[in-house]
Amino acid sequence: MASINHTHVVQAMSRWLASNGYRCGANRLGTRSEIDLEAIPVFGQKRLVVDCRGELSLEVGQDPWMEITQAFFYLIRDSEMPDDTTQVSLALPDTTDFRRRMAGMKDFCLRQGVIVFWVAETGQVRQWAESAPVTTGAKALP
């Protein structure tokens, strides 16, 4: 099974956002490490910023725990500084390892108002908490 790397997650999220009523700005990869995509809903007000994470290559000594830790540092910071015009979100590979690493974090993300998206190897995107309120225009896939 191939890994779901960062580029795959960014591309899948960009396609999902476009097909769900968002206008995506230019890929922000490399301009601010915690924001990979910015999207504005066609019929809404709030801008959606997406921090995309991917599986790392263990061969070069990258630490998967550091990837999640860094993502949460930025999410906590951004969600604690309220901005009525921006919705913070996180896109993660839909793998057993990432689901295990995120176990127990669903309620925290809901309380913080962070939308979590799971990206499958096939490119399908689903929202973690379908019952949670989402930014206008967002739809979770089954």
MARBA-3410 file (N, C-alpha, C, O; in Angstrom, 1 decimal):
142
0.8,-1.2,0.0,0.0,0.0,0.0,0.9,1.2,0.0,1.8,1.4,0.8 ~ 0.6,2.2,-0.9,1.4,3.4,-1.0,1.0,4.3,0.2,-0.1,4.2,0.8 ~ 1.9,5.2,0.5,1.7,6.1,1.6,0.8,7.3,1.1,0.8,7.6,-0.1 ~ 0.1,7.9,2.0,-0.6,9.1,1.6,0.2,10.3,2.1,0.1,10.8,3.2 ~ 1.0,10.8,1.1,1.9,11.9,1.5,1.2,13.3,1.5,0.0,13.4,1.1
1.9,14.3,1.9,1.4,15.6,2.0,0.9,16.1,0.7,-0.2,16.7,0.7 ~ 1.5,15.9,-0.4,1.1,16.4,-1.7,-0.2,15.8,-2.1,-1.1,16.5,-2.6 ~ -0.4,14.5,-1.8,-1.7,13.8,-2.1,-2.8,14.4,-1.3,-3.9,14.6,-1.8 ~ -2.6,14.7,0.0,-3.6,15.3,0.9,-4.0,16.7,0.4,-5.2,17.0,0.3 ~ -3.0,17.5,0.0,-3.3,18.8,-0.5,-4.1,18.8,-1.8,-5.1,19.5,-1.9
-3.7,17.9,-2.7,-4.4,17.8,-4.0,-5.8,17.3,-3.8,-6.8,17.8,-4.4 ~ -6.0,16.3,-3.0,-7.3,15.7,-2.7,-8.2,16.8,-2.1,-9.4,16.9,-2.4 ~ -7.7,17.5,-1.1,-8.5,18.5,-0.4,-8.9,19.7,-1.4,-10.0,20.2,-1.4 ~ -8.0,20.0,-2.2,-8.2,21.1,-3.2,-9.4,20.7,-4.1,-10.2,21.5,-4.4 ~ -9.3,19.5,-4.6,-10.4,18.9,-5.5,-11.7,18.9,-4.7,-12.8,19.3,-5.3
-11.7,18.4,-3.5,-12.9,18.3,-2.7,-13.5,19.6,-2.4,-14.7,19.8,-2.6 ~ -12.7,20.6,-2.1,-13.2,21.9,-1.8,-13.8,22.5,-3.1,-14.9,23.1,-3.0 ~ -13.2,22.4,-4.2,-13.7,22.9,-5.5,-15.1,22.3,-5.8,-16.0,22.9,-6.3 ~ -15.2,21.0,-5.6,-16.4,20.3,-5.9,-17.5,20.5,-4.9,-18.7,20.0,-5.1 ~ -17.2,21.1,-3.7,-18.2,21.4,-2.7,-18.5,22.9,-2.5,-18.8,23.3,-1.4
-18.3,23.6,-3.5,-18.7,25.0,-3.5,-17.7,26.0,-3.0,-18.1,27.1,-2.5 ~ -16.4,25.7,-3.0,-15.4,26.6,-2.6,-14.6,27.1,-3.7,-14.3,26.4,-4.7 ~ -14.1,28.3,-3.6,-13.1,28.8,-4.6,-11.8,28.8,-3.8,-11.6,29.4,-2.8 ~ -10.9,28.0,-4.3,-9.6,27.8,-3.7,-8.6,28.9,-4.2,-8.5,29.1,-5.4 ~ -7.9,29.5,-3.2,-6.9,30.4,-3.6,-5.7,29.6,-4.0,-5.7,28.4,-4.0
-4.6,30.3,-4.3,-3.4,29.6,-4.7,-2.9,28.7,-3.6,-3.1,29.0,-2.4 ~ -2.4,27.6,-4.0,-1.8,26.7,-3.0,-0.8,27.5,-2.2,0.1,28.1,-2.7 ~ -0.9,27.5,-0.9,-0.1,28.3,0.0,1.1,27.5,0.5,1.9,28.0,1.3 ~ 1.3,26.3,0.0,2.4,25.4,0.4,3.7,26.2,0.4,4.2,26.8,-0.6 ~ 4.4,26.3,1.6,5.7,26.9,1.7,5.6,28.4,2.1,6.6,28.9,2.5
4.4,29.0,2.1,4.3,30.4,2.5,4.1,30.6,3.9,4.6,31.6,4.5 ~ 3.4,29.7,4.6,3.2,29.7,6.0,2.9,28.2,6.3,1.9,27.7,5.9 ~ 3.8,27.6,7.1,3.8,26.2,7.2,2.5,25.5,7.7,2.2,24.4,7.3 ~ 1.7,26.3,8.5,0.5,25.7,9.0,-0.7,25.8,8.1,-1.8,25.2,8.4 ~ -0.6,26.6,7.0,-1.8,26.7,6.1,-1.3,26.3,4.7,-0.4,26.9,4.1
-2.0,25.2,4.2,-1.7,24.8,2.9,-2.7,25.3,1.9,-2.3,25.5,0.7 ~ -3.9,25.4,2.3,-5.0,25.8,1.4,-5.8,26.9,2.0,-6.1,26.8,3.2 ~ -6.3,27.8,1.2,-7.3,28.8,1.7,-8.5,28.7,0.7,-8.2,28.7,-0.5 ~ -9.7,28.7,1.2,-10.8,28.5,0.3,-12.0,29.4,0.9,-12.2,29.5,2.1 ~ -12.7,30.0,-0.1,-13.8,30.8,0.3,-15.1,30.1,-0.3,-15.1,29.8,-1.5
-16.1,29.9,0.5,-17.3,29.3,0.0,-18.0,30.3,-1.0,-18.1,31.5,-0.7 ~ -18.5,29.8,-2.1,-19.1,30.6,-3.1,-20.3,31.3,-2.5,-20.6,32.5,-2.8 ~ -21.1,30.7,-1.7,-22.3,31.3,-1.1,-22.2,31.5,0.4,-23.2,31.5,1.1 ~ -21.0,31.7,0.9,-20.9,31.9,2.3,-19.9,33.0,2.6,-19.5,33.8,1.8 ~ -19.7,33.2,3.9,-18.9,34.3,4.4,-17.5,33.8,4.8,-16.5,34.5,4.6
-17.4,32.7,5.5,-16.1,32.3,6.2,-15.1,31.7,5.2,-15.5,30.9,4.4 ~ -13.9,32.1,5.4,-12.8,31.6,4.7,-12.4,30.3,5.4,-12.4,30.3,6.7 ~ -12.0,29.3,4.7,-11.6,28.0,5.3,-10.1,27.9,5.1,-9.6,27.9,3.9 ~ -9.3,27.8,6.2,-7.9,27.5,6.0,-7.7,26.0,6.4,-8.2,25.5,7.4 ~ -6.8,25.4,5.6,-6.6,24.0,5.8,-5.1,23.7,6.0,-4.3,24.0,5.2
-4.8,23.1,7.2,-3.5,22.6,7.5,-3.5,21.1,7.0,-4.2,20.3,7.7 ~ -2.8,20.8,6.0,-2.7,19.4,5.5,-1.5,18.7,6.0,-0.4,19.2,6.0 ~ -1.7,17.5,6.4,-0.6,16.7,6.9,-0.5,15.4,6.2,-1.6,14.9,5.7 ~ 0.6,14.8,6.0,0.8,13.5,5.3,1.6,12.6,6.0,2.3,12.9,7.0 ~ 1.6,11.3,5.5,2.5,10.3,6.1,3.9,10.7,5.8,4.2,11.2,4.7
4.8,10.5,6.8,6.2,10.9,6.6,7.0,9.6,6.3,6.7,8.5,6.6 ~ 8.2,9.9,5.7,9.1,8.8,5.4,9.9,8.5,6.6,10.7,9.3,7.1 ~ 9.7,7.3,7.1,10.5,6.9,8.3,12.0,6.6,7.9,12.9,6.6,8.8 ~ 12.2,6.4,6.6,13.6,6.1,6.2,14.5,7.3,6.4,15.7,7.1,6.6 ~ 14.0,8.5,6.4,14.9,9.6,6.6,14.8,10.2,8.0,15.2,11.3,8.3
14.2,9.4,8.9,14.2,9.7,10.3,13.1,10.8,10.7,13.3,11.4,11.8 ~ 12.0,10.9,10.0,11.0,11.8,10.3,10.1,11.2,11.4,9.9,10.0,11.4 ~ 9.6,12.0,12.3,8.8,11.6,13.4,7.3,11.8,13.2,6.9,13.0,13.2 ~ 6.5,10.8,13.1,5.1,11.0,12.9,4.4,11.7,14.0,3.4,12.5,13.8 ~ 4.9,11.5,15.3,4.3,12.2,16.4,4.5,13.7,16.3,3.7,14.5,16.7
5.7,14.1,15.8,6.0,15.5,15.7,5.0,16.1,14.7,4.7,17.3,14.8 ~ 4.6,15.4,13.6,3.7,15.9,12.6,2.4,16.3,13.3,1.8,17.4,13.0 ~ 1.8,15.4,14.1,0.6,15.7,14.8,0.7,16.8,15.8,-0.1,17.7,16.0 ~ 1.8,16.7,16.6,2.1,17.7,17.6,2.2,19.1,17.0,1.6,20.1,17.5 ~ 2.9,19.3,15.9,3.0,20.6,15.3,1.7,21.0,14.7,1.3,22.2,14.9
0.9,20.1,14.2,-0.5,20.5,13.7,-1.3,21.0,14.8,-2.0,22.1,14.6 ~ -1.3,20.4,15.9,-2.1,20.8,17.1,-1.6,22.1,17.7,-2.5,22.9,18.2 ~ -0.4,22.4,17.7,0.2,23.6,18.1,-0.5,24.8,17.3,-1.0,25.7,17.9 ~ -0.4,24.7,16.0,-1.0,25.7,15.2,-2.5,25.8,15.3,-3.1,26.9,15.4 ~ -3.2,24.7,15.4,-4.7,24.7,15.5,-5.1,25.3,16.8,-6.1,26.1,16.8
-4.4,25.0,17.9,-4.8,25.6,19.2,-4.6,27.1,19.1,-5.4,27.9,19.5 ~ -3.4,27.5,18.6,-3.1,28.9,18.5,-4.2,29.6,17.7,-4.7,30.7,18.1 ~ -4.5,29.1,16.5,-5.4,29.8,15.6,-6.9,29.8,16.2,-7.6,30.7,16.0 ~ -7.3,28.7,16.8,-8.6,28.6,17.3,-8.8,29.4,18.6,-9.9,29.7,19.0 ~ -7.7,29.7,19.3,-7.8,30.5,20.5,-7.8,32.0,20.2,-8.1,32.8,21.1
-7.4,32.4,19.0,-7.5,33.8,18.6,-8.7,33.9,17.6,-8.5,33.8,16.4 ~ -9.9,34.1,18.2,-11.1,34.1,17.3,-11.0,35.0,16.2,-10.6,36.2,16.3 ~ -11.5,34.6,15.1,-11.6,35.4,13.9,-12.9,35.0,13.2,-13.0,33.9,12.7 ~ -13.9,35.9,13.3,-15.2,35.6,12.7,-15.2,35.3,11.3,-16.3,34.9,10.7 ~ -14.1,35.6,10.6,-14.1,35.4,9.1,-13.4,34.1,8.7,-13.3,33.8,7.5
-12.8,33.4,9.6,-12.0,32.2,9.3,-12.4,31.0,10.1,-12.6,31.0,11.3 ~ -12.5,29.8,9.4,-12.7,28.5,10.0,-11.4,27.7,9.8,-10.9,27.6,8.7 ~ -10.9,27.2,10.9,-9.7,26.4,11.0,-10.0,25.0,10.8,-10.9,24.4,11.3 ~ -9.2,24.3,9.9,-9.4,22.9,9.7,-8.0,22.1,9.5,-7.0,22.7,9.3 ~ -8.1,20.8,9.7,-7.0,19.9,9.6,-7.3,18.8,8.6,-8.4,18.2,8.8
-6.5,18.5,7.7,-6.7,17.4,6.8,-5.6,16.3,7.0,-4.4,16.7,6.9 ~ -6.0,15.1,7.3,-5.1,14.0,7.7,-5.3,12.8,6.8,-6.4,12.6,6.2 ~ -4.2,12.0,6.6,-4.4,10.8,5.9,-5.3,9.8,6.6,-5.2,9.7,7.8 ~ -6.3,9.2,5.9,-7.2,8.3,6.5,-6.5,6.9,6.6,-6.8,6.0,5.8 ~ -5.6,6.8,7.6,-4.9,5.5,7.8,-5.1,5.1,9.3,-5.4,5.9,10.1
-4.8,3.8,9.5,-4.9,3.3,10.8,-4.0,4.0,11.8,-4.4,4.3,12.9 ~ -2.8,4.4,11.3,-1.8,5.0,12.2,-2.3,6.4,12.6,-2.3,6.8,13.8 ~ -2.8,7.2,11.6,-3.3,8.5,12.0,-4.6,8.5,12.8,-4.7,9.3,13.7 ~ -5.5,7.5,12.5,-6.7,7.4,13.3,-6.3,7.0,14.8,-6.9,7.5,15.7 ~ -5.3,6.2,14.9,-4.8,5.8,16.3,-4.2,7.0,17.0,-4.5,7.2,18.2
-3.4,7.8,16.3,-2.8,9.0,16.9,-3.8,10.0,17.3,-3.6,10.8,18.2 ~ -4.9,10.1,16.5,-6.0,11.1,16.8,-7.1,10.5,17.8,-8.0,11.3,18.1 ~ -7.0,9.3,18.2,-8.0,8.7,19.1,-8.1,9.6,20.3,-7.1,10.0,20.9 ~ -9.3,9.9,20.7,-9.5,10.7,21.9,-9.5,12.2,21.6,-9.7,13.0,22.6 ~ -9.2,12.7,20.4,-9.1,14.1,20.1,-10.4,14.7,19.5,-10.4,15.9,19.3
-11.3,13.8,19.2,-12.5,14.3,18.5,-13.3,15.4,19.3,-13.6,16.4,18.7 ~ -13.6,15.1,20.5,-14.3,16.1,21.4,-13.5,17.4,21.5,-14.1,18.4,21.5 ~ -12.2,17.3,21.7,-11.4,18.5,21.7,-11.5,19.3,20.5,-11.7,20.5,20.5 ~ -11.4,18.7,19.3,-11.6,19.4,18.0,-12.9,20.1,17.9,-13.1,21.2,17.4 ~ -14.0,19.3,18.3,-15.3,19.9,18.3,-15.4,21.1,19.2,-16.0,22.2,18.8
-14.9,21.0,20.4,-14.9,22.2,21.4,-14.2,23.4,20.8,-14.6,24.5,21.0 ~ -13.1,23.1,20.2,-12.2,24.2,19.6,-12.8,24.7,18.3,-12.3,25.8,17.8 ~ -13.8,24.0,17.7,-14.3,24.5,16.4,-13.4,24.2,15.3,-13.5,24.8,14.2 ~ -12.6,23.1,15.4,-11.7,22.7,14.3,-12.3,21.6,13.5,-12.7,20.6,14.1 ~ -12.4,21.8,12.2,-13.0,20.7,11.4,-11.8,19.8,11.0,-10.8,20.3,10.6
-12.0,18.5,11.1,-11.0,17.5,10.7,-11.5,16.8,9.5,-12.6,16.2,9.5 ~ -10.7,16.7,8.5,-11.0,16.0,7.3,-10.1,14.8,7.2,-8.9,14.9,7.5 ~ -10.6,13.7,6.7,-9.8,12.5,6.5,-9.7,12.2,5.0,-10.7,12.2,4.3 ~ -8.5,12.1,4.5,-8.2,11.9,3.1,-7.8,10.4,2.9,-6.7,10.0,3.4 ~ -8.5,9.7,2.1,-8.2,8.3,1.7,-7.2,8.3,0.6,-7.0,9.2,-0.1
-6.6,7.1,0.5,-5.6,6.9,-0.6,-6.3,7.1,-2.0,-5.6,7.5,-2.9 ~ -7.6,6.8,-2.1,-8.3,7.0,-3.3,-8.6,8.5,-3.6,-9.0,8.8,-4.7 ~ -8.3,9.3,-2.7,-8.6,10.8,-2.8,-10.0,11.2,-2.3,-10.3,12.4,-2.2 ~ -10.8,10.2,-1.8,-12.0,10.5,-1.2,-11.8,11.2,0.2,-10.9,10.9,0.9 ~ -12.6,12.3,0.4,-12.5,13.1,1.6,-13.8,12.9,2.4,-14.9,13.0,1.9
-13.6,12.7,3.7,-14.8,12.7,4.6,-14.5,13.6,5.8,-13.3,13.7,6.2 ~ -15.5,14.1,6.4,-15.4,14.9,7.6,-15.5,14.1,8.8,-16.4,13.2,8.8 ~ -14.7,14.3,9.8,-14.7,13.5,11.0,-16.0,13.6,11.7,-16.5,12.5,12.1 ~ -16.5,14.8,11.9,-17.7,14.9,12.7,-18.8,15.5,11.9,-19.0,16.7,11.8 ~ -19.5,14.6,11.2,-20.5,15.0,10.3,-21.7,15.8,11.0,-22.3,16.6,10.4
-21.9,15.5,12.3,-23.0,16.2,13.0,-22.5,17.5,13.5,-23.4,18.3,14.0 ~ -21.3,17.9,13.4,-20.8,19.2,13.9,-21.2,20.3,12.9,-21.2,20.0,11.7 ~ -21.4,21.5,13.4,-21.7,22.6,12.5,-20.4,22.8,11.6,-19.3,22.8,12.1 ~ -20.7,23.1,10.3,-19.5,23.4,9.5,-19.7,24.7,8.8,-20.7,25.4,8.8 ~ -18.6,25.1,8.2,-18.6,26.4,7.4,-19.7,26.3,6.3,-19.9,25.2,5.7
-20.4,27.4,6.1,-21.4,27.4,5.0,-20.8,26.9,3.7,-19.7,27.3,3.3 ~ -21.5,26.0,3.1,-21.1,25.5,1.8,-20.4,24.1,1.9,-20.2,23.4,0.9 ~ -19.9,23.7,3.1,-19.1,22.5,3.2,-20.1,21.3,3.4,-21.2,21.5,4.0 ~ -19.9,20.2,2.7,-20.7,19.0,2.8,-19.7,17.9,3.1,-18.7,17.8,2.4 ~ -20.1,17.0,4.0,-19.3,15.8,4.3,-19.7,14.7,3.4,-20.9,14.5,3.2
-18.8,14.0,2.8,-19.1,12.8,2.0,-19.4,11.7,2.9,-18.9,11.6,4.0 ~ -20.2,10.7,2.5,-20.6,9.6,3.3,-19.4,8.7,3.6,-19.5,7.7,4.3
END
